[in-house]
Amino acid sequence: MMKRKLIFIFPALLFLLQFVAFGTQAQKKVKKYCEVAYSAALFDARYHVDYGQDKNYSPIKDSVYVGKLLKVKAMKTRIEVLNYMSALGWDFVSVSGDRDEYRVFIFSREFDPAELNEKN
């Protein structure tokens, strides 16, 4: 009789444990935006990356990832930048600018709250 009870209780407990474990791991993602500004001068193209950082603060915890993000500054073409940002997990949102010499690309990406320095 005891074996029968265990046969029915064990799967129920296993299901309950999986449900609880999944519930604690499922965190709400936080959407963040990044801007890559392109400006061209004679024989020179420059990119500036703004992901919400300033001199004393970075919203992204992982310094290796931030270093990868800042590699955009050394890139030569806009397509190279778009492909690279996509490979880093950023989704293209929009582009703006009134002339070909200056463009601003907006990207978005969802982060786990643990990846960010912010309290959300």
Short mmCIF file of the C-alpha atoms (twelve columns), coordinates in Angstrom:
data_MODEL
# 
_entry.id   MODEL 
# 
loop_
_atom_site.group_PDB 
_atom_site.id 
_atom_site.type_symbol 
_atom_site.label_atom_id 
_atom_site.label_alt_id 
_atom_site.label_comp_id 
_atom_site.label_asym_id 
_atom_site.label_seq_id 
_atom_site.Cartn_x 
_atom_site.Cartn_y 
_atom_site.Cartn_z 
_atom_site.pdbx_PDB_model_num 
ATOM 1   C CA . MET A 1   0.000  0.000  0.000   1 
ATOM 2   C CA . MET A 2   2.861  2.373  0.834   1 
ATOM 3   C CA . LYS A 3   4.485  1.765  -2.571  1 
ATOM 4   C CA . ARG A 4   1.287  2.809  -4.338  1 
ATOM 5   C CA . LYS A 5   1.172  6.093  -2.483  1 
ATOM 6   C CA . LEU A 6   4.801  6.795  -3.348  1 
ATOM 7   C CA . ILE A 7   4.143  6.024  -7.003  1 
ATOM 8   C CA . PHE A 8   1.457  8.713  -7.093  1 
ATOM 9   C CA . ILE A 9   3.140  11.248 -4.802  1 
ATOM 10  C CA . PHE A 10  6.590  11.167 -6.419  1 
ATOM 11  C CA . PRO A 11  5.485  12.453 -9.883  1 
ATOM 12  C CA . ALA A 12  3.370  15.150 -8.245  1 
ATOM 13  C CA . LEU A 13  6.322  16.317 -6.141  1 
ATOM 14  C CA . LEU A 14  8.616  16.256 -9.148  1 
ATOM 15  C CA . PHE A 15  6.178  18.398 -11.130 1 
ATOM 16  C CA . LEU A 16  5.817  20.819 -8.238  1 
ATOM 17  C CA . LEU A 17  9.600  21.176 -7.874  1 
ATOM 18  C CA . GLN A 18  9.997  21.889 -11.596 1 
ATOM 19  C CA . PHE A 19  7.241  24.487 -11.448 1 
ATOM 20  C CA . VAL A 20  8.824  26.248 -8.456  1 
ATOM 21  C CA . ALA A 21  12.313 26.133 -9.996  1 
ATOM 22  C CA . PHE A 22  11.065 27.577 -13.288 1 
ATOM 23  C CA . GLY A 23  9.166  30.323 -11.481 1 
ATOM 24  C CA . THR A 24  12.247 31.483 -9.599  1 
ATOM 25  C CA . GLN A 25  14.452 31.475 -12.703 1 
ATOM 26  C CA . ALA A 26  12.049 33.325 -14.985 1 
ATOM 27  C CA . GLN A 27  12.978 36.974 -14.558 1 
ATOM 28  C CA . LYS A 28  11.383 39.822 -16.363 1 
ATOM 29  C CA . LYS A 29  13.702 41.070 -19.110 1 
ATOM 30  C CA . VAL A 30  14.654 44.743 -19.263 1 
ATOM 31  C CA . LYS A 31  14.774 46.446 -22.659 1 
ATOM 32  C CA . LYS A 32  17.672 48.837 -23.163 1 
ATOM 33  C CA . TYR A 33  18.586 51.025 -26.113 1 
ATOM 34  C CA . CYS A 34  21.872 51.889 -27.747 1 
ATOM 35  C CA . GLU A 35  22.757 54.644 -30.195 1 
ATOM 36  C CA . VAL A 36  25.533 54.448 -32.757 1 
ATOM 37  C CA . ALA A 37  26.213 57.814 -34.371 1 
ATOM 38  C CA . TYR A 38  28.089 57.925 -37.673 1 
ATOM 39  C CA . SER A 39  29.783 61.072 -38.906 1 
ATOM 40  C CA . ALA A 40  31.888 61.300 -42.026 1 
ATOM 41  C CA . ALA A 41  34.533 63.810 -42.884 1 
ATOM 42  C CA . LEU A 42  36.863 63.797 -45.855 1 
ATOM 43  C CA . PHE A 43  38.489 60.319 -45.888 1 
ATOM 44  C CA . ASP A 44  37.449 59.675 -42.314 1 
ATOM 45  C CA . ALA A 45  34.401 58.023 -40.762 1 
ATOM 46  C CA . ARG A 46  33.842 57.996 -37.030 1 
ATOM 47  C CA . TYR A 47  31.400 56.106 -34.861 1 
ATOM 48  C CA . HIS A 48  30.276 57.017 -31.374 1 
ATOM 49  C CA . VAL A 49  28.498 54.487 -29.151 1 
ATOM 50  C CA . ASP A 50  26.056 55.574 -26.453 1 
ATOM 51  C CA . TYR A 51  24.434 52.825 -24.370 1 
ATOM 52  C CA . GLY A 52  23.557 55.089 -21.445 1 
ATOM 53  C CA . GLN A 53  27.041 55.315 -20.010 1 
ATOM 54  C CA . ASP A 54  28.796 58.357 -18.731 1 
ATOM 55  C CA . LYS A 55  32.292 58.907 -17.355 1 
ATOM 56  C CA . ASN A 56  31.556 57.326 -13.966 1 
ATOM 57  C CA . TYR A 57  28.750 54.886 -14.734 1 
ATOM 58  C CA . SER A 58  28.006 51.948 -17.001 1 
ATOM 59  C CA . PRO A 59  24.528 50.403 -16.948 1 
ATOM 60  C CA . ILE A 60  25.975 47.078 -18.184 1 
ATOM 61  C CA . LYS A 61  27.916 45.058 -15.572 1 
ATOM 62  C CA . ASP A 62  29.996 42.857 -17.880 1 
ATOM 63  C CA . SER A 63  33.130 44.826 -18.774 1 
ATOM 64  C CA . VAL A 64  34.066 42.277 -21.458 1 
ATOM 65  C CA . TYR A 65  30.716 42.860 -23.180 1 
ATOM 66  C CA . VAL A 66  31.182 46.632 -22.867 1 
ATOM 67  C CA . GLY A 67  34.606 46.261 -24.494 1 
ATOM 68  C CA . LYS A 68  33.028 44.371 -27.384 1 
ATOM 69  C CA . LEU A 69  30.405 47.075 -27.728 1 
ATOM 70  C CA . LEU A 70  33.043 49.799 -27.872 1 
ATOM 71  C CA . LYS A 71  34.866 48.015 -30.734 1 
ATOM 72  C CA . VAL A 72  32.266 49.676 -32.977 1 
ATOM 73  C CA . LYS A 73  34.318 52.879 -32.787 1 
ATOM 74  C CA . ALA A 74  37.093 51.314 -34.904 1 
ATOM 75  C CA . MET A 75  34.851 49.923 -37.656 1 
ATOM 76  C CA . LYS A 76  35.062 51.180 -41.219 1 
ATOM 77  C CA . THR A 77  31.604 50.733 -42.755 1 
ATOM 78  C CA . ARG A 78  28.012 51.124 -41.625 1 
ATOM 79  C CA . ILE A 79  27.161 47.603 -42.769 1 
ATOM 80  C CA . GLU A 80  30.017 46.244 -40.657 1 
ATOM 81  C CA . VAL A 81  28.533 48.074 -37.662 1 
ATOM 82  C CA . LEU A 82  25.012 46.784 -38.337 1 
ATOM 83  C CA . ASN A 83  26.192 43.184 -38.679 1 
ATOM 84  C CA . TYR A 84  28.377 43.430 -35.582 1 
ATOM 85  C CA . MET A 85  25.622 44.901 -33.419 1 
ATOM 86  C CA . SER A 86  23.279 42.168 -34.592 1 
ATOM 87  C CA . ALA A 87  25.875 39.532 -33.649 1 
ATOM 88  C CA . LEU A 88  26.043 41.066 -30.150 1 
ATOM 89  C CA . GLY A 89  22.290 40.575 -29.791 1 
ATOM 90  C CA . TRP A 90  21.093 44.102 -30.540 1 
ATOM 91  C CA . ASP A 91  18.022 44.578 -32.749 1 
ATOM 92  C CA . PHE A 92  17.917 47.441 -35.249 1 
ATOM 93  C CA . VAL A 93  15.155 49.924 -34.389 1 
ATOM 94  C CA . SER A 94  15.616 52.985 -36.597 1 
ATOM 95  C CA . VAL A 95  17.983 55.292 -38.405 1 
ATOM 96  C CA . SER A 96  17.847 59.063 -38.599 1 
ATOM 97  C CA . GLY A 97  19.928 61.880 -40.000 1 
ATOM 98  C CA . ASP A 98  19.396 64.569 -42.576 1 
ATOM 99  C CA . ARG A 99  22.467 63.940 -44.708 1 
ATOM 100 C CA . ASP A 100 24.630 61.018 -45.715 1 
ATOM 101 C CA . GLU A 101 27.557 62.380 -43.682 1 
ATOM 102 C CA . TYR A 102 25.685 62.001 -40.388 1 
ATOM 103 C CA . ARG A 103 23.442 59.112 -39.342 1 
ATOM 104 C CA . VAL A 104 22.201 57.850 -36.004 1 
ATOM 105 C CA . PHE A 105 21.313 54.177 -35.651 1 
ATOM 106 C CA . ILE A 106 19.138 53.068 -32.734 1 
ATOM 107 C CA . PHE A 107 19.303 49.491 -31.430 1 
ATOM 108 C CA . SER A 108 17.476 47.677 -28.640 1 
ATOM 109 C CA . ARG A 109 18.280 44.570 -26.628 1 
ATOM 110 C CA . GLU A 110 16.682 42.751 -23.734 1 
ATOM 111 C CA . PHE A 111 18.847 42.072 -20.698 1 
ATOM 112 C CA . ASP A 112 18.342 40.012 -17.579 1 
ATOM 113 C CA . PRO A 113 18.258 42.371 -14.582 1 
ATOM 114 C CA . ALA A 114 21.350 40.562 -13.216 1 
ATOM 115 C CA . GLU A 115 23.335 41.822 -16.239 1 
ATOM 116 C CA . LEU A 116 22.659 45.448 -15.337 1 
ATOM 117 C CA . ASN A 117 23.917 47.758 -12.610 1 
ATOM 118 C CA . GLU A 118 20.464 49.297 -12.273 1 
ATOM 119 C CA . LYS A 119 17.727 48.310 -9.884  1 
ATOM 120 C CA . ASN A 120 14.563 47.755 -11.946 1 
# 
